[in-house]
Structures are given as C-alpha cells and as structure tokens.
Amino acid sequence: MFLIGQLVSLLVSITARSTPLRSPKSAACPPRISDSWGPRPFVIASLLISISVAVSPVHAENYYIPNLEHLTEHPIECMNGTVFSTFVDVFGIYLVATPDAPDSYVKHSANVLAEYLDNDEDGAPDDPAVTNFLAEGNYIVPIWASNDRDAFFEGTRGTYCEDNVGTAASLYYLEDQWAIGGIEVADSWDTNLEEIWHVISKGWYAVYPESFGDAYEEGGNESTLMEAMDLARGGKFLTPPEQYPPRSWYNYYDESCSYACQLHEYFYWGVVANIGALEKVPSKCGPSSDSQEWTLCTREQLRETDPMMFALLNEDGFNFPTTIPDGNYRGLNPYNPDEPGAVTPDDSEEQEGTPVPSSSSSMTMFSALLQAVQTARSEDGGQRRQATGESFAEADAASQLAKEQGANAQARAAGASGEPASISAMPHYLLLTMTCFMGLLGLRQLRS
C-alpha cells in the first residue's frame, strides 16, 4: 500500500504540472526552468514500480488452471520407476497413486486437493504463499497400500527423493473412506478431507509461524494456534493426560501423538467444523459419533465455544476454505449415480491449462499481455526447486528448515507489506497502467 500511495502522489504531481489550468482569455506564459520536469521523478517511479512488481504474486509464481490429467511421469526423475504409476499435478503439488489404486479414488482425491487449494474455484490458489511452499518442497499426496509405502521409502533411500520429497500424510485405498460425489451424496465421511488437509496444513505452519506455527519450544514464543488448542483442551499438555478437564472440547488420547501432532489434529477439526462438514455426517461428531475427540459440530458452535480458532479461520485476514470439497473441481469430476465414480469431464467455459495470475481478481484488459508473458515462462512450470522434504521419520528434523522456507514463501507472496492474507495482483495491473501513463508524460516533458 505504501508503494501505491507513493505512485499515486507522484502521478498527481506530474499531471498537475503537465496540464496547468489557465484562463481562456489569458496569454500563455512561457514555462519557467523551475517548472520543467527532469527525469528524476520518472526514475523514482520506475524504481517503485520495479520493487512492486518484484514482490507481486504474479512475478513470484505463475499458475495454470489444473486440468487434473493423469500423467505417467513425475518431473523429479527419482519419483519415476517407483511404486507409483499415476501422477496428477495440482498447482505443482502432485497426487500420486499406485497401479492398484481405483481410478475413481484417484480422480476424487485430486479434485479434493484442488478444491482445498482453490476453494473459490477461480483457477488460482487462495493462498499463493502456502501453495508455493508445498510445491517447492515437492510435497506429494500418495494413494497406496502399506506395503507400497514401505517399498517406496526403501527404494528411494540414497536418492534425491529421500530428503527432498515431502510426505506429510497418506491415503490408503484398502482402509480409508472415499465419499464419491461428496459427503452429502455418499452420506458418509470422506477421509480425504482429513489427510489431504494434513498435507496442506504443512504450508500454513511454515508460512505463518506466528499464527499457526507447530514447533513448540519450552519458554519460547507460542503461535496463536497453540494458545487456542491449550484452551480447547483445558490446559497445556505436552502429552495426553489420563483425563481431560470436564469443560474441554478437544480430547485426543493417543499417547504416541506429540504436542505438534495434537496441534495438527486440532487444526483439522477446526477447519472441517468451520466449513460445515461435521454436521453433514452425524456419526463423525456429536452424541452419536464414533468418538468424543471433538464436540463442536457446527460453525456456530465453533464461533461460540472456540472464538480463537474461529477468528484465525475467519477474521484474521487469512483465506481459508469456506465450502466442503466434494471431489468435483470446476466440473472436472461430476458424480454419475448410474456408475459411481465414473467421470466424463465437461468442457469448461475457460480452456483448461490456460495460465492465470495468482489472484482472485477478474482478468482485465491486460490479460492478453499477462498470458503471453506467462506462456513464455511456462517451460519452467514443471520444474520445482530443491527444498526441504519431510519423510515420516524426519518430520521433526526438517521443522526449522521448513520455517525458514515458509518465511521466504510468505515474503514472496506478501512483499514488503507484511499483511498475512494473500495480496491481490490487481493493484499491480494498475501500477503498470500508471507506469505507461507517466512514461508518456515524461516523453512529453523531455521533448518540450
């Protein structure tokens, strides 16, 4: 906002000096030397524009509307020839599946991943910094069986993939639940809503550590999410107690789950309650639920009972999902009741694979220019820079590096403003317009 304000002030000054007001009856006076403009204002404007564009999400990353095509190769060589045979690119984060994973499961999960990242389905991630972190960390969402998991980690030992592919959570096609068509259509819970969120949440912990950080250090600063969880559990418990206080609404008793693990589960419960998913499946929450781990079944209950979590998700400037993913991103996977899971993608009004800027704003007159620039850069779209990866055995060891990378991703998306929410690219289009206008005025002044 500071940059925009400076540019507006400069533009007003230039316009005022370039088009002075005169009485129609008065003779035009020759301009004084002090009234003429040199190149200095335009140099300043150019510098401000350069800084603004440099921190712009449009400059930081180009996104393409995912078509969720099933690919046979991954851009990282050591991922090929392993247990996986199917790869689906979702904003640079890959859903990967083994040959025995049902095709309908793969399509559904890829669409849920896309819906979580782009919940308003405008073709661009809702939070570019989080998406950047996950893509650059080579995070994957695997669909496999337990023996496939063991074979993958054994087979990638000693390769680039061992330390540079992030596996935060998995889906097991022989064990987990797939609500094909969405939880309301299937009338059952969808494990994808939990496990895929656990992968995405890694970006939130790293990019916004003050609000969502999960690395607890005794005597150190705690994130707002940690403070909210302590209230929800009735106290700070580094390990689960034998009995939680009576008024607590989040009770997790798995002794193998560390404090960070407890935080991850708490974050997931808050998100699915906030989007209204829990109230759709009574067996998941409430008196008739399978467990009493979480008792806030509706968004309204979350607002009344857990105001800190509610504020994080709705009032603190972050862009979280607001609708329940149903496995049909932008009409790519419509539910067919006659053949559950069968998919016939509809032709979209927009050509899938069309490059779009990382912004929720509508495309303007500059769309053609932006698309041309992005197309020229598209060859680099499939290449992901080396970043930290988290295997199941190395999650704690990678925590500090993940925090540093998260700060870098946040800086790229938020620029110098420090604002937590994703910055719209629209002001940068306006800045480009102002640059052209000031350039024309500058030429006029130099010629005169």
Secondary structure, 3 states (H helix, E strand, C coil): CHHHHHHHHHHHHHHHHHCCCCCCCCCCCCCCHHHCCCCHHHHHHHHHHHHHHHCCHHHHCEEECCCCCCECCCCCHHHCCCCCCEEEEECCEEEEECCCCCHHHHHHHHHHHHHHHCCCCCCCCCCHHHHHHHHHCCEEEEEECHHHHHHHHHHCCCCHHHHHCECCCCEECCCCCCCCCCHHHHCCCCCHHHHHHHHHHHHHHHHCHHHHCCCCCCCCCCCHHHHHHHHHHCCCCCCCCCCCCCCCCECCCCCCCCHHHHHHHHHHHHHHHHCCCHHHCHHHCCCCCCCCCECCCCHHHHHHHCHHHHHHHHCCCCCCCCCCCCCCHHHCCCCCCCCCCCCCCCCCCCCCCCEEECCCCCCCCCHHHHHHHHHHHHHHCCCCCCCCCCCHHHCCCCHHHHHHHHHHHHHHHHCCCCCCCCCCCHHHHHHHHHHHHHHHHHHHHHHC
